[in-house]
Amino acid sequence: MHPTTRFVFTTTLLGAAWTFPAHAQVTSAAYDVRLAANTGMTTGDGVVLADIDTQLSINDKGEIAFTGVDAGGSKAFAIRNGVTKGITFFSATRVFNGAAINNASPIAQVATRDRFAGAPPLTFERKWPVDGSQALVKVGESPDDFDSGLLFVDLNDSGVMAFTALTAGSSLTTLFAGSSQPPTSLVSFPGVQTIRPQISNDGRVVCRDHLGRIRTFPFPAGSPTTIADSVNGFTVTGTQPGISSDGNVVAFFGNRGNGEGIFASFSSPFGTQLVRIAGEGLDGFTDFDDNDRVGVTSQGVLPSVQGTTVVFDGTNAGKAGVYTVTFSVFDVGGSLNFLMGAPKFVAGTGSAVSNVTVSGGTTQALTKTISSVSLYDPIANNGTLAFHASFNDGSEGIVRAKPEVDTDGDGLYDSWETTGLDFDGNGVIDLDLAALGAKPDHKDVFVEVDGMVARAPLPAVLDRVVLAFSLAPNALVNNPDGQDGVTLHYQLDATTLPIVNFPSPWIEFDALKAAQFGTATERLSANAANILGAKRLAFRYCIFGDQIMNTGFSGIAELPGNDFIVSLGTFTIAGGTDDQQAATFMHELGHTLNLGHGGSDGVNFKPNYHSIMSYTWQMPKPFLPDWGLVYSVRAFNTLDEANLDEHVGIGGTAGVLTWVGPPGPIGGGRFLDEARKANWDGDGTPNEVGVTADLSRVSTPKAAGIQQLDPFVDWPALQYDFRGSPDFADGDHATSNNVIEITSAEHAQDEASCPTPTTYCTAKVNSQGCTPSLTFSGSTSLSGPDDFVVRVDQVLNHTRGVILWSKQSAIQPFGGGFLCVVGPKLRSLPIGKSGGTPPPTIDCSGSYTAPFTHAYMSSKGIAAGEVIYAQCWSRDRGFQKPDDIGLSEGLAFYVCP
């Protein structure tokens, strides 16, 4: 598969168009959802909670503020450390509304409206300490500051409160902000308006004004900023936009004529940019509650802002409730790119929520079923949610939803790996990952594998990949338990599916997955929908098929994603050898883990990238004896093909041969010791700088072009969580359509390639100041038309010399230079005389020629598939013994059939 770019969509200035995938599968079970409080419960004050208002708020400590009624009357309440208590005074004539809580330290503050039913009624906008000490602060009151305060309030971490009130004889609705009395008037709207403000920590107050515009108003003064109105296409906007605590993101409901949607406006040094979060008929959402808050939280600064989360009340595929979408923002060359995650369902109509209490040593569990939800100030900076819910039994309560924790970073939440997945939220576990071996402190990858008859692998084949994953160094995979390895779990299920072609190929794959995903037992269960729904959240899916697109392509995979195909039906052994099956399975699985053919990119055949993801190493080749099932474990040298230095090699592992271009004059790409310097252009002249060579072009049909070849370490970069991929949903393969692998014909060509011989080691400068130069001609093939001939020039004239060869190389100090070949079977071609200028002149005009004829190689037991190492030794009496020897560089050549 030729990898495509990571999924991003780029927006331009406000009002311009943007792109988004046509389908974005909603994921579930991303939150630990609990019942935090409910009517009928006994509070920490020892009285029964009788009513809970819909306006409630949560802070980063998980403290929740709300207003409601107990036996004493209306109060503001706080939930702290699991205990619900009233924090305000009460009387039969007081009514508290609109609770908001901040992150003030060490004691958070709660803001409410306090309405006293006197004659005339009085209203106060107050702040209270969350510990209930009642050291209240008035920010505004009637009739001193306004005629009547309204019930929607908010509070930032600096204690600045935002609220609305009627003024000018109740002919105006005024937006106020302040931390103490008197508050500051920011703007007034004609008549009695329902304005529901929210304030950021930098003092920006967002609301929908009387004309339906989403605007922000700076505190204490400044010009407003319009986020959404008819100018940028919005005909309808929601009553409760939200703003992040840093003020950089505004989220809101809107309709631009394309259907209802949720949107976010992002402020950056490049201007204000707008993205669609959900809706407009593109992702399964059919309805949103435009009177509920669209909450948003964001932290960080460009060039990379991670984890902006938007929360809203919507309906997707008939499921109504609370959803979140998390996205990241990147500065790419002065433009913002947004990496958007899939919507996550939190809880909603039909969801069961529970609370477990311990009293007097007795554990009691209370479970409620949600009938409707309401959002007011629903999200803390850490992503924890709190919202009001009505239940089927007529009661109401507060639901807290904490983002699931993934301690080991394998994309599987800790609760999934300990208690299992409850897909439908009914309290019954649908998939028990712990029983399958999952651990919350050690990375796990789950794959279900189905296969066609005579194409499916044996368990022993997949066990080899399991072993390869288990050997990953913990320094690279970072398991909290400190142990090496990633645990790969496979379920080899159906292995005798009929052989069919996949001409599309994803259309046929999707049909087969719909019929075969899950074991037969799981599919036949009365609970199959929930079991398979849960399994889709945790398992990748692979089919070992015959062929795709009527060709010999070896496979296809999503990048990243959860679906992949191994298709080796047209290989020499139909279905592939054990090596080819294991290798291609690990290769395609690597793509779903977000690895390209060059690791971080799609540049193939990079000699400085030793990974099964590269076509060099995907499958065994006879001339690369160091093949194995490996992802790269260290970064080699960066290679700029336009400016190579022949003093510097790949920077890899000594003794490991790799394949490198460009193709030489007598064969395919050359092979090279990863740790040795290289004659990069293959011109026979070493130690050049500024060399240009296409090193990733190892054979003529695979021209790659001159570029920078970046090394990469695979294991730390694996992306385990596939649920945020745009290709997660069944039937979605947007990043992978027509993105396919090497064919059986191309692989056969690569296997049959006869790599060009290459030099290594370092020649000794002789007593006349000359460096022996080694060249070659002919073919290293035992069936080739020409014998292979090695020639050494720039040696002393009229001296005796010999070409020594072995099946083992070396670089060892010897005779004042380097020994490049060693035993145990060190052999020589016949001794020769160098010729050149006749005596008594002594110069460097001599040369040696040694033909490795077919007959000679056969007589010495040299077989196809072997690597031979050769070096020239000659007399050099210009040096004292034992250094009176001339030494050429070494030559390595692969013996082809």
N, C-alpha and C positions, 0 to 999 in steps of 0.2 A: 504494500500500500504506500503510495506516495503521499506523505502527510500534508495536510493543509494547515493553514494558520489556526492558532487558538481562536475560539469563538469570541468575537467582539462585535459590537456595533458602534458606529461612530456617529455622534450628533454634531450638528453645526449650531449656529446661533439660534436663539429662541424663535420659534415659529417655523423653522426649516424642517425638512423631512428627516426621518431616521429609519433604520431598519430593525427588524426583530424577527425571530423565527415564527413561522406560521403556527407551530404547535409547541407548547411548553407543558409537558406533563407535570401535573401537580404531584408533589411527593407528600408523604404523611409520616407520622410517628417521629417528627423531628423535635418534639417538645415533651417534657415531663409535665403533664397536665394534672393539677390537683385542685380540689375544692378547698378554698381558703377560708370562707365564711358562708353562712347561710341563715336565713330566717328560721327561727325556732331553736337555734343553738343558744346555749348559755355562755355569756361573755365572761371575760376575766373579772368583771365587776359583780358577777353572780346573778345577773338578770338576763332575761330572754330577749334576744334580738328580734324585733317585730317587723322591721322594714329596712330595706337597703336602697338608697337612691342610685340612679344609673351613673352619676358623675363620680368617678373614682380615679385614683392616681397611684402610681408605683414609682419608687426611687431605686437607686443602685444597690441599696442594702436589702432590697426586697420588702421594705416597709410599704404598706398600703394604707392610704387615707381614703375615707369615704364618709358620707353623711347618711344618717338613718334614724331609726326610732327604737328605743327600748322602753322598758316599763316607766322610766323617768321622763320620757318625751324625746324631742328631737335633739340630736347631738352630732358632733363630728367624732369619728372613731379612727383608731389606728390599729393596724395589725402589725405587731412587732414580735419577732421570735416565736411566731405561731400563736400568740395570744392577742385576742381582740378586746380592746378597752375603749371606753369613752374618754375623750381628751378635752372636752369643753364643758362649761357649766350648762345647765338646762333649766327650763321652766315651761310651763304649759303654754306660754305665749310666745315662745321663740321657735324659729324654724331655721335650720342650717342647710345650706345647699352648696354644691359645686366645689367639692374638695380637690385640692391639688397639693402635692408634696414635693419638696426639693431635696437636694443632696447637701444641704448646709452641714458643716462640721463644727462641733462634734454632735450636735443635736439638730436633726432635720426640722424644717418648719412646714406647717400645714396652713393653707389659705382656704378660707370659706367665705361665703356670704352669710351674715347673721341678720335675720329679719325679726324685729320685735313688733308684735301685733298690738301696738298701743294706739292712741288717738292723738295725732295721726300715726300710722305705722312708721317705724324707724328702721333703716337698714344700715348695716356696718359691713365694710370690707376689711377683714381681719387676718392676721397671721398668728398661729398658735404653735408652741413647741410640741413636737410629736410625743414627748414623754408625758404630756398632760399636766405640766407644772402650771399652766394657765397664765404664764407671763406673756400675755397677749400684746400685740402691737396693732393699733388701728392705722389703716392706710387711707381710709375714707369713710365718711358717714353722712347721713342725711339729717337735717337739711343743710349742714355747713358746706359740704362739697358738691352735692348733687341733690336732686329731688328724690330719687329712689334707685338704689343699687340693684343690678340684675344678677341672675344666679350663675352665670358662667364666669369662672375665674381661672387664673393660672399663676404660677410662681416659678421664678428661676432660681438658680443656686446662690445668687447674690441677695436674694430676698426681695427682688423687685416683683411686684404683683401687677398683673394685667387683668382688667375687668371692664365691664360696660355699665353705664348708668343713664337714667333719664335726666335731662337737664332742660333749662329754659321753659319751665312750666310743663315739662314732659313733652315738649314739642320736638326735642332732639334726642338722639341716642349718641352718647359720647364715649369714646374709647379712652380709658385712663390707664396710667401706669405709674408706679412709684413704690418706694420702700417704706415710706412713712407719710404721715398726714402733713400737708395736703397733697393729694396725688397730682400728677401732671396730665393735662388734657392733650391728647395726641391728635384727635380728629373728631368731628361731629358729623352725624348723618341725620337727615331730616326724618321726623316721625319716630314711631316706635319700631325698632329693628331688632331682629334676632342676630346678634353679633357674638360669635364664640371665639374669643382670642386665645392664642398660645404664644408664649414669650420665650426667646432663646437667652442664653447666658450673656450674649453681647448686646442684649436689649432690643432686638428686632421682634416686633409683635406682628404675627400673621393673622389675618381674618378674611372672611368674605364680606365685602361692603354691600351697601344697599343697592348697588347697580349690578351685583353678581360678580364683581371682579375679585380675584385673589390678589391681595396686596400685602406688603410688609411696611410697617411704620416704625422708624427708629426712635428709641427712647434715649435721652430726654427730648431730642429735637432732630429734625432733618426731613428731607423729602422722601415721600413714599416710593416704593418700587412695585411696579405691576408685574405679577407673575403670570396671570392668565386672564384673558378677556377676549372680546370679539375680534380684536386685532390679530391675535394668533389663533383664531378659529374656534374658540370655545363659546358655545351657545348656552351651556348649562355648567354650573360649578357646584360643588358640595358646600354644605354649611359649615363644616369643621375641618379646614385644612390644618396640617401639622407642620411644625418646624423643628429641626434638629437642635440639640442643645448648643452646638457651635454656630448655629444660624446659617450654615452653608446649604442646607437642603430644605426645600419646602415640598410637601407631598399633599395631593388633593384629588378629589373626585372631579371628573369633567366629561363633557361630551362635545366633540368637534364635528358632529354630524356623521361620524362613523360608528356610533354606538357608544355605550357607556365605557368608561375606562378609569384607571388609576394612573396618575402621572407624578413625576418628581422633577423639580427644577433645581439644578445644581449650580451654585455660585463658585466661580474660579477666577484666577487672574486673566483667563481668556474670555471672560464674559459669562452670561447666564445661559446655561444649556438645559434643554428639556428632553426627558426620556419618558416613553410609555412604559409603565410597570406591568400593567395587566389590562385585559379587556379589548375593546374595539373589535370584538368578534374574531380575534386571532388566536385565542388560546383556551377556549372552552368556558370562559366566564360569560355568564348571561345576565348577571344582575349585580348591582352594588347598592349598599345603603348610603345614600347621599347625605343623610343626616347624622351619620356616625363619624367620629374623628378618623382621619387617615393619619396614623402616627408614623413618625420617622425618627431614627437615631443614626448618627454618623460621627465617626471620630477619625482623626488623622488629617494630614495635609498632603497636597500634591508634592511629588509626582505620583504617589500611589496612595489612594484612600481605600482601605479595605473595610468590608463589612458594614456598608450602609444598608439598614433594614427598614422596609416599609411594611406597616401592618394595616389591614383594612377588613371591612365586613363585606363579604361577597358570596356569590353562588357560582360554583363550577361543577358542571356535569350533575346538576341537581342537588349538590351538597352545599348547604348554606352555612356560613359560619365565619370564623376568623382565619385569615390567610396572611402569610408573610412572604415577602420577596427580598432577598439579600443580593446586593450587587457591589462590585468594586469599580473604582475609577482610576484610570491611568493617564498620565500626560505622555502622549506620543508625538513628539515633534511640535508641540504647541497646540495640539488638538486633543480633546478628551475622548478616550475610548472607554466604554462601559462593558464590563464582563458581568452578565446578568445570570443569576441563578434561577432555578425553577421555582415556581410558587410552592409554598409549603402549607398544608392544611394543619391548623392548630387544634381547633375544636369547634363544634357547632351543633346544629339541629341533629338530635339523635345520639350525640356523643355522651358516653357515660363518664362522669367525673367522680372521684372518691376522695374521702378524707379519712385518715386513720388516727384515732385518738387513744390515749392510754390514761385511764382514770382508776385509781385505787388498784393498780396492778392488772386491770382488765383492758384488753385491747378491743376496741370497737371500730367497725368500718361502716361508713355512711356513703352510699352511692346515689347520685342524682343523674337524671337524664335531661340534657339541655333541650329546651324548646326554642329559645331565641337568645341573641346576644346583643350587647350594646357597648360601644367603645367611646371613651371620653379622653383620658390621658393614659393610653394603654401600654406604653413601652418605656423601659428604663434604658440608660445608656449601654448597659451590659446585655441588652436584648431580652431581658425577662419581661413577660407580659402580665397584665392584670385587666380583667374586664368583667362587666356585670352580665349575669345570665339569669334567665327565667327557666324554670324547670317544669317538667310534665305534671308534677304533683301540685302545681300552683304556688310553690315556694319560689324564692329567688335567692341569689347568692353571688359570691365573688369567686372567679376562677383565676388561679395563678398558673402561668405556663412558663416554665424555665427551659431555655434551649438545652437540648440534650448535650451531654459532654462526651467527647470522643478522646479519651485520655491518650490512647496510643496513636491516634491520627490515621487510622486505617479506613475511615469513612463509615465505620459501624459504631453506633452509639454504645456507650458503656451499658446502658440498661438493656439494649438488644443482646449484648454479649454475656449478660448475667441472668436476666429474667426472661428475655425473649421479646419478640415483636407482637404487639396487639394491634393488628392492622385496622380493625373497625372500631377500636376504642370501647369495646364492650366488657373489658376486664378479663377476657379469655386469651391466652397466648396462642397465636396462630403459627409462629415459627420459633423454635427453641434453638438458637444458635449455640448456646452453651453446651447443649447436648451433642452438638456437632463438633465441639472442640474449640469454639471461639473463646478468646480471653481478652479482657478489657485493657490489659497492660502489655500485650504482644500483638503485633500486626497480623491480621488475617485477611486472606483473599479467598472468596468462594466462587466457584465456577461449576455450572452444570454443563455436562458434555453429552451430546447425542451424536450418533454416527450412522452412516449408511452401511449396508452389508459389505464386508470385505474392505471397508474404508475406515471403520472405527478403530481407534488405537486399543492396544491391550493396557490393562492397568499398569503393568510394569513400565510402559512407555511414559505415561503421565507421572509415575512415581519418580522418574528421573528429573522431571521438572520440579516436582515437590522438593527433591533433594537440593537442586540448584537454588531454589528460593530459601531453603533452610540455611544455606551457607553464607548468605549475605551478611557482611560484617555489621555488628550493631553500631559501630562508629558511623555507619552510613545510613542505617534504617532507624536508629534512635528509638528502640523499644524501651518503655519505662521499666520493664523488668530486668533490663541490662543484658538480656540474652541475644545472641546472634539470630539472624534469620527472619524471614517472613513466612508464616505458615500458610501454605497453599492447600486449600481443601477443594477436591473435585468430587463431583457425583457423576460417575460414568453410568448413564441410565440406558436409554435405548441404543442398541448397537447393531440392529438388523433392519434399519429403515430401508425401504426400497431405493435403489440407485436411480436418481433422477438428476437431470441437468438443472442448473440455476442460471438461465440466460440473462436474468435482469440485473443482479442476482438477489437484491434485497427483497423483491416482491415474493419470490419463492421461499426465501429464508423466513420472512414474516409469517407466511402461511404455515410453514412447518413449526415455527416457534409457537404459534397460537394453538396448534394441535398437540405439541409434544412437550412444552415447557412444564416442568414439574414431573415428579415420578407418577407412575400409573396410580399408585395409592393416593397420592395427593390430588390428582385430577378427579378421582372418583369419590372423594370425600364430600359429604354434605356441606362441609365448610370450605370447599375448594376455592371459591372466590377470594376469601380472606387469606387462605394459606398461600395461594399463588400471588396475591397482591403483596403480601409480606415478603415472599421470596424474591420478587422482582426488585425490591428495595435493597437486597443484600447480595444477590447472585448475578454474576455475569453469565452469558450463555454462548456456547460454542457448538457449531455443527461441523463434524468431519464429513464433508461431502465428496462428490466426484469431481465435477468441474464447474467453473462459473464463466458466464458470458461466451460459452462455446469455444473456449480457448484453454490453454494450459496454465492459466494463472494459479499460483499456489495458495492464494487466500485473499481475504479482504477483512478489514476491521475498522471500527469506529475509532476516531482519534480526537479526544478521549471518548470513552463510552462503555457500553456493557455488552455489545454484540460483536461476534467475529466468526469467520468461516475459515476452515482449513480445507483446501481442495487440491489433493495430490493425485487425482485419478488418472492424469495423463503422464505421470512420471514413469520412468523406466520400469520400476516396480509399482504397479497400480495401487494407489493409496499411499505410496511412499515407504521407504525403509523406516525402521525404528528411529534411527537418527533424524531422518527428515521429518517424521511426524512430531517427535519431541521438540525439535528445533523450531518448526513452523508454528506449533502451538505456543511456545514461549515467545516467539517473535510477534505473533498476532495479539497475544495477551498483552505484550509490551505496548502495542499501539493503544489498546484500551486504557492502559495506565499512563497514557500521554507521552510516550516516547516515539520520536520520529526516526527515520533511517539514519539521521546524524545525531540522534539524541535530542537536542533542543531544536533541531531543524530537519529538513528533508534532504540534505546533501548526502548522497549515498557513496559507498566505497571510500570513505575518508580513512586514510592509513593511520591517522592519529586518534581513531575511535575504535577501540577493541570491544565490540559488543555484538551480541546475536542480532541486534536491530539493524546492523549494517549487512548488506548483501555479501560483503566479503566473508562474514562470519555466520550468516544465517544457517547455512547447511555445510556439511563437511566437504572439503576439496582435497584431493590427494596430495597436492603440493603444499598444503597448510597443515602440518602435523599437530599444531597447537589448538585446533578447533575444540570448542566445548560449549556447554549450555551456560553462558555467562552474560550478565549485564555488566557494563563497564564499572570499574571500581576506583579508577583514578583518572585524572586529567593528564593527557600527554601534552606535548608542545603545540602551540598554535602555529599553523603553517599558512603563510601568505603566498599563494601560488604565483603572485606577480613579483615577489621579492624574496626568494628563498636563499638561505645561506647553507652552503654545502658543508660547512663546519659543524652544523647543528642537525641532528637527526630528529626522529619522531619523539624520543624521550620516553620510550616504553620499556618493556621488560627484556632484559638480555637473554638471547637465545631463542626468542619467539619470532618466527618469521611471519610477516604480513605481506599483503598484496599491494602494490603501488604502481601508479601510472607515471608517465604515459607509456603505451605499448612500445616495446623496443623493435628493432628492425627485423628480428627473427622470431617474434612470438608475441604473446599477450603481455599484460602488465608484468612488471618485474616483481620479485619478492625480495624482502628486505628484513634484516634483523631490526626489531623495534628499538633497540638501544644504541644502534650504531649510526654514525654520520653517513650521509648518502650523496652519491653523485646524482642529484635530483633530475637533471635533464638527460641522463644516460648518454652523454656525449663523449665519455672516456676521459674527460678532463675534470679532475676532482678539485675540491677546495675553492670553488667559485662563489661569489656573492652576487646578489641581484639577479638570480636565476629565475626564469619563468618556466613553469612546467605544470601541466594538468595532471596532478597526482591522483585525483579521484576518477580519472579516465583509465580504467584498467584493461579495457578492450575496445576495439574500434567502434562497435555500435553504442557504446555507453559514454559518448562524449559529454562532459559535464561543464566545461568552460572554466576560465580562470577566475578564482574566487578565494576568499579566506576560508580556511578549514578550521573550524573551532572544535576543540576537544570537549568532552562532556563526561560527567559522572552520572550514571543512570539512577542508582538506588536512592539517593536522597531526593530525587526529582519525581518519583512516582506519584501519580495522582490517583489515590485509592477510591475516593468518593466519586462515583459516576452519576449520582442523582442530579447534580447541577449541570451535567452536559446537555446541550441542546439535542443530542441524539438519544437521551435516556428513554423517552417514550417509545413503546413498540410502534414500529412503522415510521419512526423518524430516523433518517440517516443523512441529514443535510450536509454534514461535513465530510461524508465518506462516499457519496455516490460516484461510481466510476473511478474510484481510487483503489488501485489494485496492485498485486504483487508480481514478482518475477515469474516468468513462465517456465514450464518444464523444459522447453527448447533452449531458453536463455541459460537456465541452470546447467543443462547438459553441455552447452557451449563453454560456460565458465569452467566446468569440471574438466573439459577436454583442452582448455587453453594451455598452451605451453609457455609458461612465464619466461621472460627474457632473463638471462643470467645477470647477476649483479656483483659488483665488487664490494669488498668490505676490508676491514683491517687497515693497516698503514704500511706502505712500502718504506724500505730503508734507503736513505740517500747514500749512493755508493762513494767510493774513494775519489772519484772524479767529479763529485758534486751533482751527479745525475740521479733522478728518481725513476726507477723502472716503471714502465707503463704497460698495463695488461689490457689486451683487447681480445675479441673473439669473433668467430664467423661460423656460418653453417647452422645446422639444426641439432638441438639436444634430443630430438626424437629418435628412438631406436628404429623407426620405420621411415625416417625422413629421407629426402633425396640427397642430402649432403652430409658428410661427416662433420662433427663438431670439432673446430680447430681453435686452440688457445695460442695466442702469440704474446710474447713479452719483448718490448723494445726498451731502448735507453739502458742497456746493460753493457758491461765492459766487453770490448772486442776480443775475440779469440780466447775465450775462457770457457771452461766446462760448466754445464749447468743441467738441472733436472727439474721436471715438473712433478711435484709430490701431490698426492691426492688422498682423501679420506672421506669417510661418511660422518666425520665429527669435526666441528670447527673449534677455533680457539683464538684468543688474542692474549698472548703471553710474551713477556720480555724474553728475547733470545738473540744471541749473536750481535748485540748492539742494535737490534731492531725488534720486530715482533714475529713470533711464530703464529701462523694463521690456521694451520691444520695440525691435528694430533691423531694418535692411534685410538683404539688398539690395533687397527689394521691400516697402517700408513704405507701406501704403495707409491711407486714411481713409474713414470714413462721412461723410455730409454734415455740415457745420458747423451747430451748433444754438445756441440761446440758453437759458440755464438757468432763466429765469422766477423765481418765488418772490416775495418781498415787493417791492412796487413801490419805486422810488427815491423819496426820496434815502436811504432806509434801506439800510445795507449789513450783510448777515448771511449765514448759511449755509443759507438756505432753498432754494437753487437745486438743480436736478437735470438730468441728461441721460439721454435714452433713445435707444438705438440698436438697431433691429431688424436682425439678420442673417437676412433673409428667404431662403427657398429660391431665389428668383429672383436676389437679390443675390449669394449665394454662388456660384451657377452662373455668373453673368456675370463673376465675378472669378476663375474657374478653381479655386475651392475644391472639392476632391474628397473623397469619403468616404475615411477612413483617415488624414487629415491632422490635425495638431495646430495650432491657431491660437492666437496670443497677442495680447491686446488691452490697451490702456491709455487712459485719458481724460486729455487735456490741456485746460487752460482758462486764460483770462486771470486774472491776479491782480495788479492794479496797486498793491496794498499793499506789494509788494516792488520793489526797484530792479532795473533791467535788469542782467544778463540773467536774473535770477532771478524775473522777473515772470510766472511761469507756475505754474499749479496742476497737480499730478500725482497721479493715483489709484494704487492698487496695480495689479498686473497680473492678468489673468485668462487661464487656459489652458483650452481646451476641445477635445475630440476630436470630429471630424466623423464621425458615424455614417452608414451607408448609408440 
